[in-house]
Amino acid sequence: MAKTIEFKNEELAAIANFLGDLKLKNKPSRGRSKLIKLLASKNQEYLDERDEERMPYFKKDENGNPVVEDNKYVLEDESKKQELDKILEDIATEKAVIDLTEYAEKVEALYRELENYEEVMTGEDALIYDTLLDQLENIFEGEDE
C-alpha cells in the first residue's frame, strides 16, 4: 500500500528547513535526509509551475527577459495584478502529494524519533512540527498493532 503525505505547496520549503535544523542521528537522520530530498523535489515543481504561470504577466526587455525595477518584476498590465495574485495563491495552496513508500522504514524511524523529540519548539517551528506529525501519524499509527 502506498504511503503518502500531503502539504500545501507553500509549506514545503519551511518543512524542509525545519527538518534540516533538527538534531538527529542514525536511522532517523537518514529518514530526514530522504524526506528533505522528496520535499525539495516537490518544492522545485511548485516553483517551476509558479514561474510558468506568472512570467506572461511581466514586461519583457528586448531579449525577452522580465524587466526588474526595485528588485521586482514589472507587470505588463497593472490591471491584471489581482488576476495574477489569485493564480499564485491557488498554486501556493494546492496540495503536494509525496509518496514515502520507497523510504517508509527510514521515514518511520524519523517519525518515531519526532514523537519523543525533547527539544523545546516555539512559534513557527511548533506549528510545522504539528503539521508534519499529523501527516506522519496518518500513515504510521496503528501499524504496530
C-alpha positions in Angstrom: 0.0 0.0 0.0 1.3 3.5 -0.9 2.3 5.7 1.9 1.7 9.3 1.0 1.6 12.6 2.9 0.2 15.9 1.7 1.2 19.5 2.3 0.3 22.8 0.7 2.9 23.9 -1.8 3.7 27.0 0.2 4.6 24.8 3.3 7.2 22.6 1.6 10.3 24.8 2.0 9.5 25.6 5.6 9.1 21.9 6.5 12.4 21.0 4.8 14.2 23.8 6.6 12.7 22.7 9.9 13.8 19.1 9.4 17.3 20.3 8.5 17.6 22.1 11.8 16.7 19.0 14.0 19.4 17.2 16.0 19.0 13.6 14.8 21.4 10.7 14.3 21.4 7.2 12.7 18.2 5.9 11.0 16.0 8.9 11.9 18.6 11.2 10.4 18.6 9.1 7.2 14.8 9.3 7.1 15.0 13.1 7.5 17.5 13.2 4.6 15.2 11.2 2.3 12.2 13.3 3.3 14.1 16.5 2.7 15.0 15.3 -0.8 11.4 14.5 -1.6 10.2 17.9 -0.2 12.9 19.7 -2.3 11.8 17.9 -5.4 8.1 18.8 -4.9 9.1 22.4 -4.0 11.0 22.7 -7.3 7.9 21.5 -9.1 5.9 24.2 -7.3 8.4 26.9 -8.1 8.6 25.9 -11.8 4.8 25.9 -12.1 4.6 29.3 -10.4 7.2 30.8 -12.7 5.5 29.3 -15.8 2.2 30.8 -14.8 3.5 34.3 -13.8 6.0 35.0 -16.5 3.5 36.0 -19.1 2.2 38.8 -16.8 5.6 40.6 -16.7 7.0 43.2 -19.0 9.9 41.9 -21.1 13.1 43.6 -22.3 14.4 43.3 -25.9 16.0 39.9 -25.0 12.7 38.5 -23.7 13.8 38.7 -20.1 11.5 40.1 -17.4 12.1 43.8 -16.6 13.2 44.3 -13.0 12.8 47.6 -11.1 13.5 47.9 -7.3 14.3 44.2 -7.2 10.8 43.3 -8.5 9.4 42.2 -11.8 7.4 44.8 -13.6 3.9 43.9 -14.6 2.9 44.3 -18.2 -0.5 45.4 -17.2 -1.2 46.7 -13.6 -4.9 45.9 -14.0 -4.1 42.2 -14.1 -2.3 42.2 -10.7 -5.4 40.7 -8.9 -5.7 38.0 -11.5 -2.1 37.1 -11.1 -2.3 37.2 -7.3 -5.3 34.8 -7.5 -3.4 32.4 -9.7 -0.3 32.4 -7.5 -2.5 31.9 -4.4 -4.2 28.9 -6.0 -0.8 27.3 -6.8 0.6 28.0 -3.3 -2.4 26.4 -1.6 -2.6 23.3 -3.9 -1.7 20.0 -2.3 1.6 18.5 -2.9 1.4 14.7 -2.5 4.6 13.0 -1.5 5.0 9.2 -1.8 7.1 7.8 1.1 6.6 4.2 0.1 10.2 3.7 -1.1 11.7 5.1 2.2 8.9 4.1 4.6 11.2 2.3 7.0 13.6 5.3 7.3 10.8 7.9 7.5 9.0 5.8 10.1 12.2 5.9 12.2 12.2 9.7 11.8 8.5 9.8 12.9 9.2 7.6 16.0 12.1 9.9 16.9 9.9 13.0 16.4 7.2 11.6 18.6 9.6 11.7 21.5 11.7 14.7 20.5 12.8 16.6 23.6 14.0 19.9 22.2 11.6 22.8 23.0 9.8 24.2 20.0 8.0 27.5 19.8 6.4 29.7 17.2 6.6 28.6 13.6 8.7 25.5 14.5 5.9 24.3 16.8 3.3 24.7 14.0 5.5 23.0 11.4 6.1 20.1 13.9 2.4 19.7 14.4 1.6 19.8 10.7 4.4 17.2 9.9 3.4 14.9 12.8 -0.2 15.0 11.8 0.7 13.7 8.3 3.1 11.1 9.5 0.7 9.8 12.2 -1.9 9.2 9.4 0.4 6.6 7.8 2.4 5.2 10.7 0.0 5.0 13.6 -1.6 1.6 14.2 1.0 -0.3 12.1 2.4 -1.9 15.2 -0.9 -3.5 16.2 
